[in-house]
Amino acid sequence: MILLKAWPPPVTGETLAKFFQKSNTWKYFYHKCYKYIFNLFSQINFAMILLQNF
């Protein structure tokens, strides 16, 4: 649950501007999102498999 609270950061014009100064591309942004979501689903699937084995 801590992970979910930490993501996404509060979005304002200022944070977006800072973010795009750092990353500069949408590709990078999408890559980060997909990676985060994929990791989250992997963890959930792993937990479900463990629960089914008990």
C-alpha positions in Angstrom: 0.0 0.0 0.0 3.0 2.3 0.6 3.9 2.0 -3.1 0.4 3.0 -4.1 0.4 6.0 -1.9 3.8 7.1 -3.3 2.6 6.9 -6.9 1.7 9.0 -8.7 3.2 12.1 -7.2 0.8 15.1 -7.0 0.7 16.5 -10.6 0.9 20.2 -11.0 2.2 22.4 -13.9 5.4 22.9 -12.0 6.1 19.2 -11.3 5.3 18.4 -14.9 7.7 21.1 -16.1 10.4 19.8 -13.9 9.7 16.2 -15.0 9.9 17.1 -18.7 13.1 19.1 -18.2 14.6 15.9 -16.7 13.2 13.3 -19.1 12.4 15.4 -22.2 10.5 12.6 -23.9 7.1 10.9 -23.7 8.8 7.6 -24.5 10.7 7.7 -21.3 7.6 8.5 -19.3 5.6 5.7 -20.8 8.5 3.3 -20.3 8.6 4.2 -16.6 4.8 3.7 -16.3 4.8 0.4 -18.0 7.7 -0.8 -15.9 5.9 0.2 -12.7 2.6 -1.3 -13.7 4.3 -4.5 -14.9 6.2 -4.8 -11.6 3.0 -4.3 -9.7 1.2 -7.0 -11.6 4.1 -9.4 -11.3 4.0 -8.9 -7.5 0.2 -9.5 -7.4 0.4 -12.6 -9.6 3.2 -14.0 -7.4 1.1 -13.4 -4.3 -1.9 -15.1 -5.8 0.2 -18.1 -6.8 1.5 -18.3 -3.2 -2.0 -18.1 -1.8 -3.3 -20.8 -4.1 -0.5 -23.2 -2.9 -1.6 -23.0 0.7 
